[in-house]
Amino acid sequence: MRLTGLIDNLRQTQDYRSLLEALKRSDRQHRPVIRSARPYVVGALAQDWAGPIIYLTARGKRVHTVAEQLPVWLEDESRIHRYAEPTPMFYDRLAWDADVIRERLNALYALMDEQHTVAPIIISSARALMQRTLPPHLFRQHSHLIEVGQRYKIDELVQDWVNHGYEPVTMVIEPGTFTRRGGLLDVYPIHSNAPVRLDFFDDELDTLRLFDPATQRTTEKIRRIAIPPAREALPLNTPPLAGHLAGWFDGLTQNKDDVHTAIQDADALEHGTAFSFLEHYMPYLYDDPVSLLDYAPPDSLLIVEDLDDLRDEILSLIENAEANRENNIATQQIAPDHPVPYVEWKTIAADIERHHVLHLNITSLADLEAISVNERWFMPGERFGGQLRHALSYVKDKRDAHETVIIVSQQIDRILELWQEQSTHFAPKLDSITEPLRNDSLIFIPGALTEGWSAPQGEKPLHLLTDAEIFNWSRPEPRRRTSGHARRGKLPESDYSAWENGDYVVHVDYGIGRFAGLRTRVVEGNEREYLLIEYAGTDSLFVPIHQSDRLTRFVGPDEAPPRLNKLGKPDVWIKARSKAKQAAEEEARELLEIYARRASSGGHHFQPDTPWQHELEASFPYVETDDQLRVLREIKRDMESPMPMDRLVCGDVGYGKTEVALR
């Protein structure tokens, strides 16, 4: 689904043109915009701003929401790059997820690439932004352009890739890897959509071919390709660090019960090879505290959702980081001189001030109401709570007033059918809107957006209605990818209110602890609330309220209290998770055998639905929910299959089980 044809409605308004000119003239502008309309505004600016756009928000969850919504308003969604946040807490010796490394380097490369045809759009959270990274001059120095017809020493080329974080493998499938077979080199550049095969004649590069990693077959011939670093922490810089930390490694406690796994890092650091925990040592490798903003060229536009929220989140992360530092030094998880792994708020604030900045924050409904009606770009859409006829009456009023209404819904067929029953006005159903609308229109589009909005000002008032306004359904937040965390789900932030002091909880990164209530702490004059989690010994962790989704209540096989983890020994928790994963895989294998035997036995299969069935379903007055539609499809598929059905439909009273059964 694309709605790029609606962008011109905003670009043609005087308010937008004035904002664009003001941004080009001065460094800072403040234009309050409600959350649901912000991707639409970014889509317009993406057409008119020549340089990169960096979108800053406080939390990672919001990064994923914006990244999911933004493609609707862009002609080329490849411009979007998420600057991912590492999952480990600052100062913890834990591996970064490969997807996190790749997404971060892709964003940095996009900002460094002077050959791009369209400027990139980078989306970053506070945690990702403040993480120290590879300085730009080193990124540029260790990025190489490979061209057909040029001469290269293969041994030196391979060594360069090792120094820049590429890992040797037997077959290239994942980004950041390479392999050598005589005069053939396969490498998967970290920013590329496909690996590339280098075929040499003596020391001259004869051909460059992109290939499919699944089939290993050539897909396209190319003339040149850039190969940037594959890690933010470059292995070539580690041998001096091994000497610096030699005394600390020698002093680590070792015994049969507790072999300190950090000792294993010493050999990899000494030989300058990439290893899982390399990013943990990154602050040692570079003197200057560098962040994403150091990569932003002068013509970049920074869009800040809420500067106060961004500051508060960074200060909260710093407070937790320093508490974690003290604990990790005491338990010999890090050396006493371990450098600060993040960029301070004062530095980030100064870096923001150096660029063109658009602030979008509206902190409350009162803020919105304080803006005069004539100055409001967007208003929240009218809510109808599932009353379809009321919603369609509203649509008719807007059409009679010659205003444009766009309806985006997962129930678009039902809404369109009701519209056709009560109105003679023709309204098309389209998959996308990619061309500017000439006149006022009513258009129905199948799809999903988080929320809609109304833009009542200007020559062409525009109203975007979604399932959130019509049915009071909100599109689920996109699930955040984490580093192999197999989680049954996330608890809403409000769920901690049901916990009692002494309840056992599990933190996704630090394991089992004991809930000790809420605590209020003052950080640089700002008062915040935290969840206090007690661990073995005297260890404690303060978890900000907005990060409570990283905690779940402990569920054990019996009433026996679990053993608490130690904050200073994350490896114990990692091993426990690994053991649980192994047990789950064994259980899965057993279940697969059972279901395989079941699938091999025959059953009765029904015929597909008849037109009478469709007429019966269309006569029902209620709109099915997403879950009901999914269950209906699954049941009908099972009934039409020759294999035995194995399904139980569950639901609370009044949730539509009877209607599902009738269908």
C-alpha positions in Angstrom: 0.0 0.0 0.0 1.3 3.4 -1.0 -0.4 6.8 -0.3 2.3 9.0 -1.8 -0.4 10.7 -4.0 -1.6 12.5 -0.8 1.7 14.2 -0.2 0.9 17.0 -2.5 -2.0 18.0 -0.3 0.5 19.0 2.4 3.2 20.3 0.1 0.8 22.8 -1.5 -0.2 24.4 1.8 1.3 27.8 2.7 2.1 26.5 6.2 4.3 23.7 4.8 6.0 26.0 2.3 6.8 28.5 5.1 8.2 25.8 7.3 10.4 24.5 4.5 11.8 27.9 3.8 12.4 28.6 7.5 14.3 25.3 7.9 16.6 26.2 5.0 17.2 29.7 6.5 17.7 28.9 10.2 18.8 25.9 12.3 15.8 25.2 14.5 12.0 25.2 14.0 9.2 23.9 16.2 6.1 22.6 14.6 3.8 20.5 16.9 2.4 17.5 15.0 0.3 14.7 16.4 2.0 11.3 16.4 -0.1 9.6 13.8 0.6 12.4 11.2 4.4 12.5 11.7 5.3 9.8 9.1 3.1 11.8 6.6 5.1 15.0 7.3 8.4 13.1 7.0 7.2 11.8 3.6 6.7 15.3 2.4 10.0 16.6 3.7 11.7 13.6 2.1 10.6 14.9 -1.3 11.8 18.5 -0.6 14.9 18.2 1.5 18.0 17.4 -0.5 20.2 16.0 2.4 19.8 13.1 4.8 17.0 13.1 7.3 17.7 11.7 10.8 14.6 11.0 12.9 15.2 10.9 16.6 12.9 9.4 19.2 13.3 8.3 22.8 12.5 4.6 22.7 13.2 1.7 20.4 9.6 0.6 20.2 8.7 3.9 18.5 11.6 3.4 16.0 9.9 0.3 14.8 6.5 1.9 14.6 7.8 4.8 12.5 9.8 2.5 10.3 6.7 0.4 9.7 4.5 3.4 8.8 6.9 5.5 6.8 7.0 3.3 3.6 3.4 4.2 3.0 4.5 7.8 2.3 7.7 7.1 0.3 8.2 6.2 -3.3 11.5 4.4 -2.4 11.4 2.6 0.9 15.0 1.5 0.5 15.9 5.0 1.8 14.8 4.0 5.3 17.5 2.7 7.7 16.9 1.8 11.3 19.9 2.6 13.5 19.4 -0.3 15.8 20.0 -0.3 19.5 22.3 -3.0 21.0 20.5 -5.2 23.4 23.1 -5.5 26.2 23.2 -3.0 28.9 26.2 -0.6 28.9 29.3 -2.3 30.5 27.9 -5.8 30.1 30.0 -8.4 28.3 27.3 -9.7 26.0 27.3 -10.3 22.3 25.5 -7.9 19.9 23.0 -9.5 17.6 24.2 -9.8 14.0 21.1 -8.0 12.7 21.8 -5.1 15.1 25.4 -4.8 13.8 24.2 -5.0 10.2 21.4 -2.4 10.6 23.8 0.1 12.4 26.5 -0.2 9.8 24.0 0.1 6.9 22.8 3.4 8.4 26.4 4.7 8.8 27.3 3.6 5.3 24.2 5.4 3.9 25.3 8.6 5.6 28.9 8.2 4.3 27.9 7.2 0.7 28.4 10.3 -1.5 27.1 8.4 -4.6 23.6 7.8 -3.3 20.8 8.9 -5.8 18.4 9.7 -3.0 19.3 10.8 0.5 18.8 8.3 3.3 16.3 8.5 6.2 17.8 7.3 9.4 15.6 6.4 12.4 17.2 6.1 15.8 16.3 5.7 19.5 18.1 7.3 22.4 19.9 4.1 23.3 21.2 3.6 19.8 22.1 7.3 19.4 24.3 7.4 22.5 26.2 4.2 21.8 29.8 5.1 20.9 30.8 3.9 17.4 33.5 3.8 14.8 34.8 7.3 14.0 33.8 8.5 10.5 37.4 9.0 9.3 38.2 5.3 10.1 35.0 4.1 8.5 36.1 6.0 5.3 39.7 4.9 5.6 38.7 1.2 5.8 36.1 1.2 3.1 37.4 0.1 -0.3 36.0 0.2 -3.8 36.6 -2.9 -5.8 36.5 -2.4 -9.6 36.8 -4.8 -12.6 40.1 -4.4 -14.5 42.1 -3.3 -11.4 44.9 -5.3 -10.0 44.8 -6.6 -6.4 46.9 -8.9 -4.3 44.5 -11.5 -3.2 46.3 -12.3 0.1 46.3 -8.6 1.0 42.6 -8.3 0.1 41.6 -11.2 2.3 43.7 -9.9 5.2 42.0 -6.5 4.8 38.6 -8.1 5.1 39.7 -10.0 8.2 41.0 -6.7 9.7 37.7 -5.0 8.9 35.6 -7.6 10.7 34.6 -10.0 7.9 34.6 -13.7 9.0 36.0 -16.5 6.8 33.4 -19.3 6.2 33.1 -22.3 3.9 30.1 -20.9 2.0 28.9 -17.3 1.9 25.3 -17.0 3.0 25.2 -14.2 5.6 26.4 -10.5 5.3 29.8 -9.9 6.8 31.4 -13.2 5.7 33.8 -14.3 2.9 35.4 -17.4 1.4 38.3 -18.1 -0.8 38.6 -20.8 -3.4 41.8 -20.4 -5.5 41.3 -17.4 -7.7 37.6 -17.0 -6.7 36.6 -14.8 -3.7 33.1 -14.6 -2.4 32.2 -11.8 -0.1 29.0 -10.5 1.3 29.4 -6.7 1.9 27.6 -5.6 5.0 25.4 -3.0 3.1 24.7 -5.1 0.1 21.4 -7.0 -0.7 23.4 -9.8 -2.2 26.9 -11.3 -2.0 29.4 -10.8 -4.8 31.9 -13.2 -6.5 35.3 -11.9 -7.5 36.9 -13.8 -10.4 40.6 -13.1 -10.9 42.9 -13.7 -13.9 46.3 -13.7 -12.2 46.1 -10.6 -10.0 43.6 -8.7 -12.3 40.0 -8.7 -11.3 38.3 -10.2 -14.4 34.6 -10.2 -13.3 32.3 -9.1 -10.5 29.0 -11.0 -10.2 26.2 -10.8 -7.7 24.8 -14.2 -6.8 21.9 -15.7 -4.9 23.2 -17.0 -1.5 20.6 -19.8 -1.5 21.5 -21.2 -4.9 25.0 -19.8 -5.2 24.1 -18.9 -8.9 24.9 -15.6 -10.6 22.1 -13.1 -10.8 23.9 -10.0 -12.3 27.2 -8.7 -13.5 28.5 -5.4 -12.1 31.5 -3.2 -12.6 32.3 -2.1 -9.1 31.2 -2.5 -5.5 32.2 -0.8 -2.2 33.2 -3.0 0.7 32.9 -1.1 4.0 33.8 -2.4 7.5 31.7 -5.3 8.8 32.1 -4.4 12.5 32.0 -1.1 14.4 34.9 -2.5 16.5 37.7 -3.1 14.1 39.7 -6.3 14.9 42.9 -4.7 13.5 43.0 -2.3 16.5 42.8 -5.0 19.2 46.5 -6.3 19.6 47.6 -3.2 21.5 44.5 -3.6 23.7 45.5 -7.2 24.6 48.7 -5.9 26.0 47.0 -3.1 27.9 44.6 -5.6 29.5 47.2 -8.4 30.0 47.5 -7.7 33.7 43.8 -7.7 34.3 43.3 -10.9 32.4 46.1 -12.5 34.4 44.5 -11.5 37.7 41.0 -12.9 36.9 39.9 -15.6 39.4 39.9 -19.1 38.0 38.7 -22.3 39.8 36.9 -25.5 38.8 33.5 -24.0 39.7 33.9 -20.6 38.1 36.1 -20.2 35.1 35.9 -16.6 34.0 34.9 -16.7 30.4 36.4 -13.2 29.7 39.8 -14.9 29.7 38.9 -16.5 26.3 38.8 -13.0 24.8 42.5 -12.4 25.5 43.7 -14.7 22.7 41.3 -13.2 20.1 42.3 -9.6 21.0 46.0 -10.5 20.8 45.6 -12.0 17.3 43.3 -9.3 15.9 40.4 -11.6 15.0 36.7 -10.9 15.2 34.8 -12.7 18.0 31.3 -12.5 19.5 32.1 -10.0 22.3 34.3 -7.7 20.3 31.9 -4.7 20.6 32.2 -4.9 24.4 35.8 -3.6 24.0 35.0 -0.9 21.5 35.4 2.0 23.9 39.1 1.0 24.3 39.7 1.1 20.6 38.8 4.7 19.8 39.8 7.8 21.8 37.0 10.1 20.7 33.4 9.5 21.8 31.6 9.3 18.5 27.9 8.9 17.8 25.6 8.7 14.8 25.4 12.5 14.7 29.1 12.7 13.9 28.3 11.0 10.6 25.6 13.6 9.7 26.7 15.9 6.9 26.0 19.7 7.2 22.9 19.5 5.0 21.2 16.9 7.2 17.8 17.6 8.7 17.2 16.3 12.3 13.6 15.6 13.2 13.2 15.3 17.0 10.0 13.9 18.3 10.4 15.2 21.8 13.7 16.7 23.0 12.8 16.5 26.7 11.8 12.9 26.4 15.0 12.1 24.5 17.1 13.8 27.3 15.2 12.0 30.1 15.7 8.6 28.4 19.4 9.2 27.9 19.9 10.4 31.5 18.0 7.4 32.8 20.2 5.0 30.7 23.3 6.7 32.0 22.2 6.3 35.6 21.6 2.6 35.1 24.9 2.3 33.3 26.9 3.7 36.1 25.3 1.5 38.7 26.0 -1.5 36.4 29.7 -0.3 36.0 30.3 -0.4 39.8 28.8 -3.8 40.1 30.7 -5.2 37.1 34.0 -3.9 38.4 33.3 -5.4 41.8 32.6 -8.8 40.2 35.6 -8.6 37.8 33.4 -8.5 34.8 35.2 -5.4 33.5 38.6 -3.8 34.2 38.5 -0.8 36.6 39.7 1.5 33.7 37.0 0.4 31.3 36.2 3.6 29.2 32.7 5.1 29.1 30.9 3.3 26.3 28.3 6.0 25.6 28.2 9.6 24.5 27.1 12.1 27.2 23.9 14.0 26.9 25.7 17.4 26.8 27.6 16.3 23.8 24.5 14.9 22.0 22.6 18.1 22.7 25.4 20.2 21.3 25.6 18.0 18.2 21.8 18.4 17.7 22.2 22.2 17.9 24.8 22.1 15.0 22.2 20.9 12.5 18.9 22.0 10.9 16.3 20.7 13.5 12.6 20.3 13.4 10.9 19.7 16.8 7.5 17.9 16.6 6.6 17.5 20.3 3.1 17.8 21.7 3.3 16.7 25.3 -0.4 16.7 26.1 -3.9 17.4 24.7 -3.7 20.7 26.5 -0.7 21.6 24.3 -2.7 20.8 21.2 -5.7 22.9 22.4 -3.4 25.8 23.1 -2.6 26.0 19.4 -5.1 28.2 17.6 -7.4 26.4 15.2 -5.9 28.3 12.3 -2.4 27.1 13.2 -3.3 23.4 13.5 -1.9 21.2 10.8 -3.5 18.0 12.0 -6.2 17.0 14.5 -6.9 13.5 15.8 -9.5 11.7 13.7 -13.1 11.4 14.9 -13.8 8.2 16.8 -16.9 6.0 16.1 -16.4 2.9 18.3 -17.6 0.4 15.7 -20.8 2.3 14.8 -20.4 2.0 11.1 -23.5 3.9 10.1 -22.4 6.8 12.2 -19.0 6.7 10.6 -20.5 6.6 7.1 -22.8 9.5 8.0 -19.7 11.5 8.9 -18.1 10.5 5.6 -21.2 11.7 3.7 -21.1 15.1 5.5 -17.4 15.5 4.5 -18.2 14.6 0.9 -21.1 17.0 0.8 -18.7 19.7 2.0 -16.3 18.8 -0.9 -13.6 17.5 1.5 -11.4 14.4 0.7 -11.8 11.3 2.8 -9.5 8.3 2.5 -10.5 5.1 4.4 -7.8 2.5 5.1 -9.2 -0.6 6.8 -8.7 -4.4 7.0 -12.5 -4.5 6.8 -12.7 -2.4 3.7 -15.1 -4.7 1.8 -17.8 -4.6 4.5 -17.4 -0.8 4.8 -17.7 -0.3 1.1 -20.7 -2.5 0.9 -22.5 -0.5 3.5 -21.6 2.7 1.8 -23.0 1.5 -1.5 -26.2 0.5 0.3 -26.9 4.1 1.6 -25.2 6.3 -1.0 -25.4 6.8 -4.8 -22.0 8.5 -4.8 -19.4 6.3 -6.6 -16.3 5.6 -4.5 -13.5 3.5 -5.9 -11.6 0.7 -4.0 -7.9 1.1 -4.8 -4.7 -0.7 -3.6 -2.7 2.5 -3.5 -2.8 6.3 -4.3 0.4 7.2 -6.1 -0.9 10.1 -8.2 -2.0 13.5 -6.8 -5.8 13.8 -6.4 -7.3 16.4 -8.7 -10.6 16.9 -6.9 -12.2 16.1 -3.6 -12.5 12.3 -3.4 -13.7 9.4 -1.4 -11.4 6.3 -1.7 -11.5 3.0 0.0 -8.2 1.2 0.5 -7.5 -2.3 2.0 -4.7 -2.1 4.5 -3.6 -1.2 8.0 -2.3 2.0 9.6 -1.8 2.7 13.3 -4.1 5.7 13.4 -5.6 8.3 11.1 -5.9 12.1 11.3 -7.7 15.1 9.9 -6.0 18.0 8.1 -8.8 20.5 8.1 -6.9 23.6 6.9 -5.8 24.6 3.4 -7.6 24.5 0.1 -8.2 20.8 0.2 -9.2 19.5 3.6 -8.2 15.9 4.0 -9.4 13.2 6.4 -7.7 9.8 6.8 -9.8 7.2 8.6 -8.4 3.9 9.8 -9.6 0.9 11.9 -8.5 2.9 15.0 -11.1 5.6 14.3 -13.9 3.4 12.9 -13.7 0.3 15.1 -11.4 1.6 17.9 -8.9 -1.0 16.9 -5.2 -0.1 17.0 -2.8 -1.8 14.7 -0.5 -3.9 16.9 2.9 -2.5 17.4 5.5 -4.3 15.2 7.3 -6.9 17.3 10.8 -5.9 18.1 13.5 -8.3 17.0 15.8 -9.2 19.7 19.0 -11.3 19.9 17.5 -14.8 20.0 15.2 -14.1 22.9 12.4 -16.6 22.6 9.7 -14.7 24.5 6.1 -15.7 24.8 5.0 -12.0 24.7 5.5 -8.6 26.2 3.7 -7.4 29.3 2.1 -4.0 29.1 3.8 -1.4 31.4 0.7 -1.4 33.6 1.1 -5.1 34.5 3.7 -4.4 37.1 0.9 -2.9 39.2 -0.3 -6.4 39.9 3.1 -7.5 41.3 3.7 -7.7 45.0 6.9 -7.2 46.8 8.8 -10.5 46.8 7.3 -11.7 43.6 9.9 -13.4 41.4 10.4 -11.9 37.9 12.7 -12.5 34.9 14.7 -9.8 33.1 15.4 -10.8 29.5 19.1 -9.9 29.9 19.9 -10.6 33.5 17.7 -13.5 34.6 15.7 -14.2 37.7 15.4 -11.6 40.4 12.9 -10.5 43.1 10.6 -7.5 42.7 11.1 -5.0 45.5 8.6 -2.4 44.6 8.7 1.0 43.0 11.4 3.6 43.8 11.6 7.3 43.0 15.0 8.7 42.2 16.1 12.2 41.2 18.6 12.4 38.3 19.9 15.9 37.5 16.9 17.5 39.0 14.4 15.2 37.2 12.3 12.8 39.3 11.6 9.4 37.8 10.1 6.1 38.9 11.9 2.8 38.7 11.1 -0.9 39.4 13.7 -2.2 41.9 14.7 -5.8 41.2 16.9 -7.6 43.8 19.4 -10.3 42.7 21.6 -12.7 44.6 23.8 -11.2 47.3 23.4 -7.4 47.4 22.9 -6.9 43.7 20.1 -4.6 42.6 18.8 -3.3 39.3 16.7 -0.2 38.8 14.5 -0.7 35.7 12.8 2.5 34.3 9.0 2.2 34.2 9.0 2.5 30.4 11.4 -0.5 30.2 9.1 -2.8 32.2 8.4 -4.8 29.0 11.8 -6.4 29.5 10.4 -8.0 32.7 8.0 -10.9 33.1 6.6 -12.7 36.1 8.5 -15.9 36.9 6.5 -19.1 36.2 8.0 -22.3 37.5 7.0 -26.0 37.6 6.1 -25.9 41.3 5.8 -23.6 44.2 9.5 -23.9 45.2 11.3 -20.5 45.0 13.8 -20.2 42.2 17.5 -19.5 42.6 18.3 -15.8 42.0 20.9 -14.9 39.4 23.9 -12.6 40.1 24.1 -9.4 38.0 27.9 -9.8 37.8 27.6 -13.3 36.1 25.5 -12.9 32.9 27.1 -16.1 31.6 25.2 -18.2 34.1 21.9 -16.8 32.8 23.0 -17.3 29.2 23.9 -21.0 29.9 20.5 -21.5 31.6 18.7 -20.1 28.6 20.7 -22.3 26.3 19.8 -25.4 28.4 16.1 -24.5 28.3 16.3 -24.0 24.6 17.9 -27.4 24.1 15.1 -29.0 26.2 12.5 -27.2 24.2 14.0 -28.4 21.0 14.0 -32.0 22.3 10.3 -31.6 23.2 9.6 -30.2 19.8 11.2 -33.2 18.1 9.0 -35.5 20.1 5.9 -33.5 19.1 7.0 -33.6 15.5 7.1 -37.4 15.5 3.6 -37.5 17.1 2.1 -35.1 14.5 3.9 -36.9 11.7 2.1 -40.1 12.6 -1.2 -38.3 12.9 -0.7 -36.6 9.5 -0.2 -39.9 7.9 -3.6 -41.2 8.9 -6.7 -40.4 6.8 -9.7 -38.2 7.6 -12.9 -36.9 6.0 -12.6 -33.8 3.9 -15.5 -31.4 3.1 -16.2 -29.5 -0.1 -15.4 -25.8 -0.5 -18.0 -23.2 0.5 -21.0 -22.8 -1.9 -22.6 -19.4 -2.9 -25.3 -20.1 -0.3 -22.7 -20.2 2.4 -21.3 -16.8 1.2 -24.8 -15.3 1.2 -25.4 -16.5 4.8 -22.1 -15.0 6.0 -22.8 -11.7 4.2 -26.1 -11.4 6.1 -24.5 -11.4 9.5 -24.7 -7.8 11.0 -21.4 -7.9 12.9 -17.9 -7.1 11.6 -15.5 -9.9 12.2 -12.4 -9.2 14.2 -8.9 -10.1 12.8 -8.8 -13.2 15.1 -12.2 -14.4 14.0 -11.3 -14.1 10.3 -8.0 -15.9 10.9 -9.7 -18.8 12.8 -12.4 -19.1 10.1 -9.8 -19.5 7.4 -7.9 -22.0 9.4 -10.9 -24.1 10.3 -12.2 -24.2 6.7 -8.8 -25.1 5.5 -8.7 -28.0 8.0 -12.2 -29.2 7.1 -11.3 -29.3 3.4 -8.1 -31.2 4.1 -8.0 -35.0 3.9 -6.1 -35.1 7.1 -7.7 -35.2 10.6 -8.6 -31.9 12.1 -6.7 -31.0 15.3 -8.0 -27.7 16.5 -9.8 -26.3 19.6 -11.4 -22.8 19.4 -11.3 -21.0 22.7 -12.8 -17.6 23.7 -14.6 -15.7 26.5 -18.3 -15.4 26.6 -19.6 -13.0 23.9 -16.4 -13.3 21.7 -18.1 -14.9 18.7 -17.6 -18.6 19.0 -21.1 -19.4 17.9 -20.8 -17.1 14.9 -17.6 -18.8 14.0 -19.3 -22.2 14.3 -22.2 -21.2 12.1 -19.9 -20.0 9.4 
